Amino acid sequence: MKTVLKNGNVFYQNKIQKLDVEIDGETISQIGHDLEIGNYFIGENIIDFTDLLVTPGFVDLHVHLREPGFEHKGTIKTETLSAKYGGYTHIVAMANTNPCMDDKETIEDFIQRVQKDSSIHTYTYSAITKDLKGQELVDFKENNAFDIVQGFSDDGKGVQSKEMMAKAEKLGKNLYLPIDTTVADGFPNPIDAEIETMIVPTNAIPDDKEGLDIGPKTRELFADAVKNAKTVVWNGPMGVSENPCLAAGTIAVAKALADTDATTIIGGGDSAAAVNNLGFGDKMTHISTGGGASLEFLEGKDLPGVVAANDK
């Protein structure tokens, strides 16, 4: 059944606008002005949202669910219901429970509790040190293998030892994200058509523009990142590399991979075509036209073709 929220103050495209929102089941199917209401009935399929705010679900990266160990203060059920009624759909809980979130068994127990009692998307941090004592690091690799773990924190106490924090930082990993983007009014048509572009910060792409390539600062960031790498897996071009106006990002990354001493693995038809067309194919360690398949293989999943080939 479809429902229409009429005349709400809707946060849409980075600003609050007076709009209608149509919901089909659990999916937002339309957002716009004066949506056609057809045979809907006021009070049944149409809800008057005049003077009410409609936004995406809020995210809280620092909450205390108290469970396990401090249920007299709150539980996963009570705290997630409170978050839900406040408009929060995703939360990340601190690790300072009892026992604290510092090992596989405690995290697995937390997962079962969340599946049973949480009313929203609920995640947790792992502790940095065992029992939050700042003396022994947790098993970062084991704890991070759980999708529910979103980071590491000794919240409430903090790691007081400079040396211990330095050890933890060495086990951390850098996450490189685009910081600037090449944008245009829309996707080129035909794909190799000359188009006018501009460079903007990635977090400030105008509503009427479309991101089609990484910008010069990001090219430099990515190129520097692979210089000292031992293995680089590249899956997917940086932009619409078939267009000369939008190929600079892909060219920069391909050249950086060609110049590095690292083992370089290229996955996906577009990436394979890009490095070959640019003349860098013979400088890559391995090229696969299977993009999604190559990633699944690296994850350790069985590929039917490989299994069949090995089944002799």
N, C-alpha and C positions, 0 to 999 in steps of 0.2 A: 504494500500500500504506500502511496506517495503522500507526503506531508509538505505543506508550504509554510514557512515562517515569513510573515508579511511585515514589511516596513521596519525591519530591524536596523540597528546601527551596526553594520557588518564591517569587521576589519578585513579588508580585501585589497590585494595589490598595494600593500604597505600604507594604507590609509583607511580611515573609517568613513563608510558611505551608507546612505540610506538605500537598502537593497532588499530583495526577496531571496530566500534560500529554499530550494526544493530538495527534499530528501526522499530517495527511493529505497525503502528498506533501511539499510545501514550505510547507504552511500549518498553523498551530496551529488545530485545529478545536474543541478543548474544553479547559477547565481546570476541575478540580473534585476533590471528595473521592471516592475509591473509584470511579473511572470503570468502567463495565461493560466487561469485557475480551473478552467473547464468545468467539470461536474463536481468539483470539490464542495464540501459543505462547511460553512463557518462553524468552528468549534469542534469539528471532527477531523477534517483534513487540512484546515487552515488555522494557524495560530497567530494571533495578533502580537507582534513583537515590537510595537511602537514604544520608543524610549528604552528598549532593552538592548544590551550589547551582545553581539554574536562574534566570537573569535575562535581561532584554532585552540586546541587544548593547551593549557599551560604546562611547562616542564619545570620541576624543582629538583636541582642537583644536590640538595643538602637537606635531608629529612632524617628524623629519628623515629623508627617504627617501634622501638623498645623491645620487640620480640625477636629472639628468645631472651628470657632472663629478667625482664622488667615489665611483665604483663600488668602489674598493678598500676603502671603509668599509662599504658596504651598497648594495643595489639595491632597486628597487620590488618585485621578486619576493621577496627575502629578508625585507625589513622588513614587508611586508604579511602574509607567512606568519607571522612572529613575532607581529604584532598579532592575527591570526586565532586563533592558539593561546592567546593571552592573553585571549580573549573580546571583542576589539574588532571591530566590524563597520563602523564609519565613522571615517575619519581625515582630517585636513586637514594637508597638508605645508607647511612653511615655504618661503619663496621663495629662500633663499640657496643655490641650486645654481649650477652653472657650465656654461652661462650661467644667470644668475638669471631668475626668472619675471617679466620686466618688459615683454614685448612679445607680440604676437599669434603670431609664428612659434614662439617658445619654448613658449608655452602649447599650441599645436596639436601640437607635438612631444611634449609631456608627455602629452597626451590619448592619443596613439597608443601610447605606452609603457605607460600605465595599462591601456588596453584589451587589450594583449598580455600583461602580466605580473602585474597586481594580482589578488589573491584576495579582496579585500573592497571596499567602497565607498570610493573614494579621491578626495580633492579637494585643492586647493592654494590658497595665498594668492598674490596678485600682490604684487610689490614696490611700495613707495610711490614710491621714486625710482629712476631709471635706474641699473642696475648697483650698487644699494645705496650710492651715493656721496653721497646727500643733497644733490645739486646741481640735479637736474632731475626734475620729476615725470613719472611714467609717464602714458600715456593711460588715465585711469581708465575712461572710457566704453567704449573698445574692449576693455580687459581684462575689465571687469565683464560684458560681453556673453556670456562663456563660462559655462555652467552649472557647470563644474568649479571656477571661481574663487569662493571663499566670503568673501573679505575682502582686506585690504591690510596688509602688514607688512614692515618692513625688519629683521626679526629677525636678531640676531647683531651688528648695528651700531647700529641705531636711527637715527632722523632727529635729528641733532645741532643742526640750525639751527631756531631758534624761528620764524623767518619762513617757512621752507619748510614746517614743520608746520602753520602757520596757513593757508598756501595749500592744503594738502591737506585740512584740515578744512572749508574753504569749499566744496570739491568733493564733500564727503560728503553723505549724505542721512540724515535722521532717520527712524527706524522706530518708529512709535507702536503699542504693544500694550496691551491691557486690563490694568489694575492691580488692579481690583476687579470683582466679579461678583455679580449678583443670582441667588440659587439658590433652589430649592424641592425638595420631595421627589420630584417627577416632572413630566412634561409635563401641562398642564391638560387635563382631559376632562370636559365639552366645552371647546373651545379658549378660550372666553371666561369660563370658570368662575373664581370668586374663589378664590385660593389664598394660603397663607401663605408669605412670602418672607423671606430674610435676606441681608445683604450680607457677603461674605467676600473676603479677598485672592484674586486669581486663581490664585496659586500654592499656595493652601491650601484648595481646594474639598473638602469632606468626601466620603468614598467613597459615602455614601448620599444625596448631593445631586446635582442636575443644574443646570448653568449655563444660564440662560434669558434673561439680559439683562446689559448692562454696568452697572456700579455708578456711583455719583455722582462719584467721583474720576475715573473714565475718561470720563464725560460731559464733565466740565470740561476734561480733557486734550485730547479730540478737538475740542471747540468752540474752544479756544484755538488749536489747530493750523491750523484753516481760516481764522482771522481774517486772516492776512497772505498766504494762498495766492493764486496767480494762476489756477490751475485745480484743481478738485476733481472726482474721479470717484468716485461712490458706487454700489456694487453690493451689495445685500443689507441688510436691516434689522439693527439691533443686537441684536435678540432676538425673542421671540414677540410682535410688536407688535400682533397681533390681540387680545391679552388686556390689559385696562386695567392690571392689576397688573405687566405686563412690557413696557410701552410707553414707559417714561420715557427709556430710552436712545435709541430711535429718534426720539422727539419732540425731544430735546435736539439731536441731530445735524441733523435736518431744519430746526429753527429756526436753528441756526448757519449752515447753508447758505443759508437765506433771507435772513439778515442780512449775508452777506459780499458783497463786490464782485467776487468771483472768478467765472470761468466755471464753471458747475456742470452736470455731466453725470450724470444718474441712469439706471442700467441695471438691468433686471430687473423682473418683474411685481410682486413684493412691495414693492420700494423705490418703484416708481411709484405703487402703490396707497397706500402710507404717506404720501408727500408730498401726493398729491391729497386723501386723506381728511382730512389735517390742515390743508388749505387753503393749502399752500405751492406748489402746482403751478405757478401763474403767475409765481412768483419764481425758477424754475429755468431755466437756459439751454436745456437739452435733456433730454427724458425719453424713454427707450426701454424698451419692455417686454421686449426681448431682453437677458437678463442675460449668459449665456455668450457669446452672439453678439456683443454689444457689446464685451466684453473681447477676443475674438478679432479684431474689427475694429481695435481700438486697437493690438493686437500687430502689425498689418500683414497678417493672414491674409486670403485671399480668401473672401468669403461668397457661396455660389452664387446667392442671390437678387439681390445687388448686382451680381455679374458678369453675370447674365442681363439685368438692367435696363439695364446700360451697354453691352451687346452689341447695338448697333443699326446 
